[in-house]
Amino acid sequence: MTIVLTAVAWELIAWVADVSFIPPLSAVLVRLWELTIQGEIIENLVRSLSNLAVGFTISVVAGIAIGALMGLSAKAEAALDVYVYALLTTPSLIFAPVFFAIWGLGSESIIALIVHYSIFYIIINTATAMQAAPRDLIEMASSFNASQGTILWRIRAPAAIPLVMAGLRVAVARAVRGMINGEMFIAATGLGALVIRAGARFDATTVLAVLLVIIIIAYLAIELVWLIDRRATSWLPSTERSGAL
């Protein structure tokens, strides 16, 4: 219902304002269809999604590994903590020229920027999740001479899943932002290239049409993580209220 109201409001405001930089939603959808029929959306979407998939996969694998190491080892946390938070608080786009200088205009630079945008949220959430494991369960397992490996896989890892998945939801949205920024500021390719070309022509209709595609990508990526989250945490007790109080 909210989406319908937003669409109606957009259409009405655009017709009332009658300015070039706020085209009606109907015109944007028509332009999006034209770009799709011409093959520009599909071709560039495949490039963008390929970079996003590779970059986010690297972020997930490396982020969970580093975060788990920091959560399980006080020495690793002391050694890496300052760098993780320093890089997290530094605007990621600043590193675009650095990655360009190292890898040039190829996909590697864009993938590196996607990783930089997303990995630190995964590291921090994973480290916190590992440290937040129930102490009473760990102590009980230790009293029965359970190995550290058993404690990790039977107690720490299952307890960490909800917080790790929360980090992935934030990280995947950041990864989409990194993908577009990389395509716009490092290499004119993918959906970012469409935005650059349309912006140079002051073509607001095309810019907004591509923006709709980007929003849909971000929404579907977050929904995919939500789906994995629900399946991975289905064993947890439900906290939803049912019926009246």
Secondary structure as GFF3:
##gff-version 3
##sequence-region A 1 245
A	DSSP	alpha_helix	2	17	.	.	.	ID=ss1
A	DSSP	alpha_helix	25	38	.	.	.	ID=ss2
A	DSSP	alpha_helix	40	72	.	.	.	ID=ss3
A	DSSP	alpha_helix	74	89	.	.	.	ID=ss4
A	DSSP	three_ten_helix	92	95	.	.	.	ID=ss5
A	DSSP	alpha_helix	96	103	.	.	.	ID=ss6
A	DSSP	alpha_helix	107	131	.	.	.	ID=ss7
A	DSSP	alpha_helix	135	143	.	.	.	ID=ss8
A	DSSP	alpha_helix	148	151	.	.	.	ID=ss9
A	DSSP	pi_helix	152	156	.	.	.	ID=ss10
A	DSSP	alpha_helix	157	185	.	.	.	ID=ss11
A	DSSP	alpha_helix	190	200	.	.	.	ID=ss12
A	DSSP	alpha_helix	204	232	.	.	.	ID=ss13
###
